[in-house]
Amino acid sequence: MGVTGKLEVEVDIKSSGDVFHELLKLNPNHMSNIVPDQIHACDLHEGEFGKIGSIIEWKYTLDGKKCFTKEVIEAIDEEKKVIKFRVIEGDLFTEYKTMLISVHVIPKGDIDAILWEIKFERFDDYGPYPTNLTDLFISVTRDIEAHHLNA
């Protein structure tokens, strides 16, 4: 049995958290236009964007390497502005047995925060924690924020 863990990173943003939530829920395929150096494509493989059970494939760069991941939308909570994706295929499975990624918009008065949470299980006791993913999520969040502030 491997090691299970959870990493969280909360990024305060000046742009609207609602816009961020809607982008990730309904138009994740637009992210490759907003952050093309990091997200290269987001393709729908089954279902509809914004619908539980839909399967999405991401093509992205992580640590200088082009990668892909397929995820199923496991949950959407409109009231709490949470989306949960379960990784079902891709490069992340070379190090991890399971992975669940959640994105939560947290209102903070004049600003909002984006909370990224990664729950994972590694194959064994040795190997990396997915801190490279948290770094990617911070960078993507900042670039999306800048895009919306400049729009």
N, C-alpha and C positions, 0 to 999 in steps of 0.2 A: 504494500500500500504506500502511496506517495504522500507528499505533504500538501495540505490544503491551506489556503490563505485568502486574504482579502486586502486589496490596496484601494485607497481612496485619494482623490485629489479634487479640491474645490477651487474653482477659478472665478473670481469676481469679474463681472463684465459691466460695462456702461451701456451697452446696447440691450435691447429687449430680450429677456429670457424666453418670452412667448414666441418671438420670431425664431429663435434658436431651436426651440422645441418643434415648431411647425416645419422648419427646414429638415430636421433629422427624421421627423415622422413622415411627412408627405412628399418631400423633395430631396431625399439624400443624394439622388443622382445629380443634383446641381452642385454638390460639394466639390466635384472635380473641376468645376469652373471657378470656384472661389479659392480653393487651395490646391492647384494643380501639381505643385511640387511634392505634395504629401499624399493626396488622394487622387488617383489616376482614373478610376472608374467606380461606379456603383450601379450594378445591373440587377434588375428584378428577375429572379428565376422562377418564382411561383407566387401566385396570389396578387396582392395589390400593396403598393406602398401605404403604410399607415394601418394595415390590418394584421391582427394577431394570426400567426401561423405562416405568414409570407416569408419567403426565403430570398435573401439579398446576398449578392457577392460583391465584396470590396476588393479593389486592387489599389495598393498603397505602397509607400516606401517606409521601411522600418530599419533603422541602423544602416542606411545606405543600400539596402537590398530591396528589390521589388518583390512584393509578397501578395498573396491573396487569402481571403477568408470568406467562407460562407457562413451566414448567420440566419437563424430563424427569429422572427419577432415573437418573443415569448409573452410579453405583457405590455400594455399601454394603460396608464392611469392619467386621464385628462385632468382630473381635479388636482392631483399632486404634480402633474407635468413630469411623469416618469415613463421612460421607455426601457425595456429590457430585451437584450439580444443574447441568444445562446449560440455560441460558436459550434458549428457542426462539421466543418471541414476546413482544411487549409494549412498554411505554414505554421500557425501557432501550435498545431498538434505535434510538432517535432519535440517540443518541450513540455507541453501541458496535456493532461488527460481530459480535463473538462475546463470550460471557461464560460462565465456569464458576465456580460458587460451591461451596466445600467447607467443611464444618463438622467439626471434629475435637475430640474430648474428650481432654485430656491430664491424666493423673493426676499430682499433685504432692505426694503424701504426705497431709497433713491437708486439703488443698483440691484442687480440680480447676481446669483452665483450659479455656475454649472458644476454639479457634483458628478464626477465620473467614478464609478465603482467597478472594480474587477474582482470577481470571485473565481478562484482557480484551484485546480488540483494538478500538482506536478507528478510525473511518473515515479520519481524517487526522491530521496532526501537531498540530492545534490543538483545543482543547476541554478539558473537565474530566476529571480522573481521578475514579473513583467513590468519593471519600472520603465523600460523603454516604451511601453504602451502609454503609461501615464505621461511621459514626456511628449509623445505624439499627440495625445489628447489635449494637453495644455497648449501646444503649438497650434493645433487646428482650431481650438476655441478662440485663441487670440486673433488668428487670421480671419475667422468668421466675424468676430466682433469688429475688427478694423474694416472689413468689407461693409458691414451694415452701418457703421458710423460714417463712412465715406459715401454711402449711397444717396 
